[in-house]
Amino acid sequence: MKLFFISLTLIFATLLACAHGTLRIHQADGAANKKIATNADSLQLMIDSTNAYYQKVVKVDSNIMESMIYERALQFFAAKNFQQNYGDEQEGKLIYTTTQDLNTSRIYIGDDMDPVDPFTAQFSITLDLKNRRYRYTISNVVIYRPAEDGNRRLTLYDIYEKATNTDSKRIAKDAKKVQVAFEKYISALITELYRDIEQKSAIHSPKF
């Protein structure tokens, strides 16, 4: 009996470990939530009809007002060379667009012998500020992948469909690889944004 309970405990722990690092997918039309494996567990993928985007509300320190969030976000995106398309402090809204060259390979340091599987991601990021919170929305995501006849264009929803609703394991694996690489970049970006708004990064440390 003791061995039985030990086995159950090990199985339960294994299931928890597998569940860690999953991406919650919210069906905006009220359908049941789904989960797929990913390395970016802080992101929430929203599916609304044929539109796919990431969105999350972030609460900041109580001493940080909306005007401060706005100013620090401006500085952050300026340093990243993102294109500002809209900004209104009174409305509490910022909209940026960018194009990023990324790579699906897990390890890439620019050496000639490194495996290279590049793709280009275009997307917009919107910040809505309210009640010492900001909501980011990453939308209009378009992925371009090199092909023999030119770049192949795929939306984030196309990638999601290929990763979850295909009978081909090869196609699903390839789509998930691109999605995970993009989410890894986005996860790092929104983490940096939060740290810059909170000024908790090393560059803002008061210690000398």
Sequence and secondary structure as in RCSB ss.txt:
>XXXX:A:sequence
MKLFFISLTLIFATLLACAHGTLRIHQADGAANKKIATNADSLQLMIDSTNAYYQKVVKVDSNIMESMIYERALQ
FFAAKNFQQNYGDEQEGKLIYTTTQDLNTSRIYIGDDMDPVDPFTAQFSITLDLKNRRYRYTISNVVIYRPAEDG
NRRLTLYDIYEKATNTDSKRIAKDAKKVQVAFEKYISALITELYRDIEQKSAIHSPKF
>XXXX:A:secstr
 HHHHHHHHHHHHHHHHHHTTEEEEEETTS   EEEE S TT EEEEETTEEEEEEEEE  TT  HHHHHHHHHH
HHHHTT EEEEEETTTTEEEEEEEEEEE  S   S TTS   EEEEEEEEEEEEETTEEEEEEEEEEEEE  TTS
 EEEEHHHHHHHHHS S HHHHHHHHHHHHHHHHHHHHHHHHHHHHHHT SGGG S  
